[in-house]
Amino acid sequence: MSLGNNISFLRKQKKLTQEQLADRMSVTRQTVSRWEADEVVPELDRLVEMCEVFACKLDALVREDLSDQSGIYSEIRIKRVAPFKMASYVIISPDPESDALGYIDRWAENCGLKKICPDVKLIGWDFPFVTQEQQNRFGLHGYVAACVVPDDFTTDYPGVMFSQNKEADYAVITIKEPFIQPFERIPNAYKLIMEYLQANNFKEKNQEDIIGCFEYEYKKDDITYMDVFVHVDGVTKVDAFSQFN
């Protein structure tokens, strides 16, 4: 692992020249060049500032080989997901994913769902109905969070919308540690699925009562994973019938 290689890789990934990164970091181009050549190690405050520019974690920047993408993404597979009932909630805010997932997690606790199902599955997807003014002027975005509930579950506790997702086929890819570089790894997962669908003559399919795409985050052996699901037109060959992973 080379810190300099990481800086160079992330700079190029962001499509920044050494001069542009130097301007954002308030240093000279020569300083950036020396960082990337491992001649000089940036000071801690510079590393923290760099993490904000690159949208990555400090520990990953200094300890991991971020240019090695081989262990980040699984192979793409087709899964048939069983029908499921869900309770969902939409939030529009500067950080809607965390806000919406936090809300749904608290709702599952307050309504008593976690007593019945301690391992509640939380899923989420982007909420597209946010105006350009809300995004550009106020930095607002939308996200829908949902939890899977048993078909026979009922509650008088308010604050969510109940709906049913029909049985459907999804193209699925797994991301390892998605939040090390969330604005790179997660969008790239969608890009890889789109390329896979195009190469294999699959089609995305918008259909009533079926979520077009969603994300499912979970942990195994203290490692965070995220499965990205994109609904595809009916296929004849699928993996084992399942619900998520």
C-alpha positions as CSV (number, residue, x, y, z in Angstrom):
1,M,0.0,0.0,0.0
2,S,1.2,3.5,-0.9
3,L,-0.4,6.6,0.4
4,G,0.9,8.5,-2.6
5,N,-0.7,6.0,-4.9
6,N,-4.0,6.4,-3.1
7,I,-3.8,10.2,-3.5
8,S,-3.0,9.9,-7.1
9,F,-5.7,7.3,-7.8
10,L,-8.4,9.3,-6.0
11,R,-7.4,12.6,-7.6
12,K,-7.7,11.0,-11.1
13,Q,-11.0,9.3,-10.1
14,K,-12.3,12.8,-9.2
15,K,-10.9,14.0,-12.6
16,L,-8.7,16.6,-10.9
17,T,-5.3,17.8,-12.1
18,Q,-2.5,18.2,-9.6
19,E,-3.0,22.0,-9.9
20,Q,-6.7,21.7,-9.2
21,L,-6.1,19.6,-6.1
22,A,-3.4,21.9,-5.0
23,D,-5.8,24.9,-5.2
24,R,-8.4,23.1,-3.2
25,M,-5.8,22.1,-0.5
26,S,-4.2,25.6,-0.5
27,V,-0.7,24.1,-1.4
28,T,1.5,24.2,-4.4
29,R,1.4,21.7,-7.3
30,Q,4.9,20.6,-6.4
31,T,3.6,19.7,-2.9
32,V,0.9,17.5,-4.4
33,S,3.5,15.9,-6.7
34,R,5.7,15.1,-3.7
35,W,2.8,13.6,-1.8
36,E,2.0,11.3,-4.8
37,A,5.6,10.3,-5.1
38,D,5.7,9.4,-1.4
39,E,8.5,11.9,-0.8
40,V,6.5,13.8,1.8
41,V,3.6,12.6,4.0
42,P,0.8,15.2,4.3
43,E,0.1,16.6,7.8
44,L,-3.0,15.2,9.6
45,D,-5.1,18.3,8.9
46,R,-4.3,18.0,5.2
47,L,-5.3,14.3,5.2
48,V,-8.6,15.1,6.9
49,E,-9.3,17.8,4.3
50,M,-8.3,15.4,1.6
51,C,-10.9,12.8,2.8
52,E,-13.6,15.5,2.5
53,V,-12.5,16.2,-1.1
54,F,-12.3,12.5,-2.0
55,A,-15.3,11.4,0.1
56,C,-13.4,8.6,1.7
57,K,-12.5,7.5,5.2
58,L,-9.2,8.5,6.7
59,D,-8.3,5.0,7.7
60,A,-8.9,3.8,4.2
61,L,-6.8,6.6,2.7
62,V,-3.8,5.8,4.8
63,R,-4.0,2.0,5.3
64,E,-5.7,0.5,2.2
65,D,-4.9,0.1,-1.4
66,L,-7.8,2.0,-2.9
67,S,-6.7,1.4,-6.5
68,D,-7.3,-2.4,-6.0
69,Q,-10.9,-2.8,-7.0
70,S,-10.8,-6.6,-7.3
71,G,-12.2,-7.4,-3.9
72,I,-14.9,-4.7,-3.8
73,Y,-17.6,-6.0,-6.1
74,S,-19.0,-9.5,-6.4
75,E,-20.1,-11.0,-9.7
76,I,-23.5,-9.9,-10.8
77,R,-26.2,-12.6,-10.5
78,I,-29.9,-12.8,-11.2
79,K,-32.1,-13.5,-8.1
80,R,-35.8,-14.1,-7.9
81,V,-37.0,-12.3,-4.7
82,A,-40.0,-13.6,-2.9
83,P,-42.9,-11.2,-2.4
84,F,-42.7,-9.2,0.8
85,K,-44.7,-6.7,2.8
86,M,-42.9,-3.5,3.9
87,A,-43.4,-0.3,5.9
88,S,-41.8,2.7,4.3
89,Y,-41.1,6.4,5.0
90,V,-39.7,9.2,2.8
91,I,-37.4,11.9,4.0
92,I,-36.0,14.9,2.1
93,S,-33.0,16.4,3.8
94,P,-29.3,17.1,3.4
95,D,-28.6,13.6,4.6
96,P,-31.8,11.7,3.7
97,E,-30.3,8.1,3.7
98,S,-29.2,8.2,7.3
99,D,-32.3,10.2,8.4
100,A,-34.7,7.8,6.7
101,L,-33.0,4.6,7.8
102,G,-32.7,6.0,11.4
103,Y,-36.4,6.9,11.4
104,I,-37.5,3.4,10.2
105,D,-35.2,1.7,12.7
106,R,-36.8,3.7,15.5
107,W,-40.3,3.0,14.2
108,A,-39.6,-0.7,14.2
109,E,-38.5,-0.4,17.8
110,N,-41.5,1.7,18.9
111,C,-44.2,-0.3,17.2
112,G,-43.0,-3.6,18.7
113,L,-41.8,-5.1,15.5
114,K,-38.3,-5.8,16.8
115,K,-39.8,-7.9,19.6
116,I,-41.2,-10.2,17.0
117,C,-38.4,-9.9,14.5
118,P,-35.1,-8.9,16.2
119,D,-33.3,-9.1,12.9
120,V,-35.4,-6.6,11.0
121,K,-34.3,-6.1,7.3
122,L,-33.9,-2.5,6.3
123,I,-33.8,-1.5,2.6
124,G,-33.8,1.8,0.8
125,W,-33.7,3.6,-2.5
126,D,-33.5,7.1,-3.9
127,F,-36.6,9.3,-3.9
128,P,-36.5,11.1,-7.2
129,F,-39.2,13.8,-6.7
130,V,-36.9,16.5,-5.5
131,T,-36.8,19.8,-7.4
132,Q,-33.6,21.2,-8.9
133,E,-34.0,24.3,-6.6
134,Q,-34.2,22.0,-3.6
135,Q,-31.0,20.2,-4.7
136,N,-28.9,23.1,-5.9
137,R,-30.0,25.9,-3.6
138,F,-30.6,24.0,-0.3
139,G,-28.6,20.8,-0.8
140,L,-31.6,18.6,-0.3
141,H,-32.1,15.0,-1.6
142,G,-34.7,12.4,-1.1
143,Y,-34.5,8.8,0.2
144,V,-37.1,6.1,0.9
145,A,-36.3,3.7,3.8
146,A,-38.4,0.6,4.5
147,C,-38.4,-2.4,6.7
148,V,-39.7,-5.8,5.8
149,V,-42.6,-6.9,8.0
150,P,-44.4,-10.3,8.4
151,D,-47.6,-10.5,6.3
152,D,-49.7,-10.9,9.4
153,F,-48.1,-8.0,11.2
154,T,-50.4,-5.2,12.3
155,T,-50.0,-2.1,14.4
156,D,-51.8,1.1,15.4
157,Y,-48.5,2.9,15.7
158,P,-48.5,5.6,13.0
159,G,-45.9,7.2,10.8
160,V,-45.3,4.7,7.8
161,M,-47.0,3.6,4.6
162,F,-47.6,-0.2,4.2
163,S,-47.2,-1.8,0.8
164,Q,-46.5,-5.1,-0.9
165,N,-43.6,-5.9,-3.3
166,K,-44.5,-8.6,-5.7
167,E,-42.3,-11.6,-6.6
168,A,-39.7,-10.3,-9.1
169,D,-36.4,-10.9,-10.7
170,Y,-33.5,-8.6,-9.8
171,A,-29.9,-8.2,-11.0
172,V,-27.8,-8.1,-7.8
173,I,-24.3,-7.0,-7.0
174,T,-22.6,-7.0,-3.6
175,I,-20.3,-4.2,-2.5
176,K,-17.7,-4.7,0.2
177,E,-17.3,-1.8,2.6
178,P,-19.5,0.6,0.5
179,F,-19.1,3.6,2.9
180,I,-15.3,3.8,2.6
181,Q,-16.0,5.7,-0.7
182,P,-19.8,5.9,-0.8
183,F,-20.0,8.4,-3.7
184,E,-17.8,6.2,-5.8
185,R,-18.5,2.6,-4.9
186,I,-22.3,2.7,-4.8
187,P,-22.9,4.6,-8.1
188,N,-20.3,2.4,-9.7
189,A,-22.2,-0.7,-8.6
190,Y,-25.3,0.6,-10.5
191,K,-23.0,1.3,-13.5
192,L,-21.7,-2.2,-13.5
193,I,-25.2,-3.6,-13.3
194,M,-26.3,-1.4,-16.2
195,E,-23.4,-2.6,-18.3
196,Y,-24.2,-6.2,-17.4
197,L,-27.8,-5.9,-18.4
198,Q,-26.9,-4.3,-21.7
199,A,-24.2,-6.9,-22.5
200,N,-26.7,-9.7,-21.8
201,N,-29.7,-8.2,-23.5
202,F,-31.6,-7.8,-20.2
203,K,-33.9,-4.9,-19.7
204,E,-34.8,-2.8,-16.7
205,K,-38.5,-3.0,-16.0
206,N,-40.8,-0.5,-14.3
207,Q,-43.8,-2.3,-13.0
208,E,-46.5,-1.4,-10.5
209,D,-46.1,-2.9,-7.0
210,I,-42.4,-3.8,-7.7
211,I,-39.5,-1.6,-6.5
212,G,-37.4,-0.6,-9.4
213,C,-34.1,-0.8,-7.4
214,F,-33.1,-0.8,-3.8
215,E,-30.1,-1.3,-1.5
216,Y,-29.8,-3.7,1.4
217,E,-27.0,-3.1,3.9
218,Y,-25.8,-5.8,6.4
219,K,-22.7,-7.0,8.3
220,K,-20.8,-10.3,8.2
221,D,-17.7,-10.9,10.4
222,D,-17.6,-7.2,11.3
223,I,-17.4,-6.3,7.6
224,T,-20.1,-4.1,6.1
225,Y,-21.7,-5.2,2.8
226,M,-24.4,-3.7,0.6
227,D,-26.4,-5.6,-2.0
228,V,-27.7,-3.5,-4.9
229,F,-30.9,-4.8,-6.6
230,V,-32.1,-3.6,-10.0
231,H,-35.4,-5.1,-11.3
232,V,-35.1,-6.8,-14.7
233,D,-37.6,-8.2,-17.1
234,G,-38.7,-11.7,-16.5
235,V,-35.9,-14.3,-17.1
236,T,-35.9,-18.1,-17.4
237,K,-32.6,-18.8,-15.6
238,V,-32.3,-17.5,-12.0
239,D,-30.4,-18.2,-8.8
240,A,-32.0,-19.9,-5.9
241,F,-35.4,-18.4,-4.9
242,S,-34.5,-16.1,-2.0
243,Q,-35.3,-12.9,-0.1
244,F,-32.2,-10.7,-0.2
245,N,-28.9,-12.4,0.7
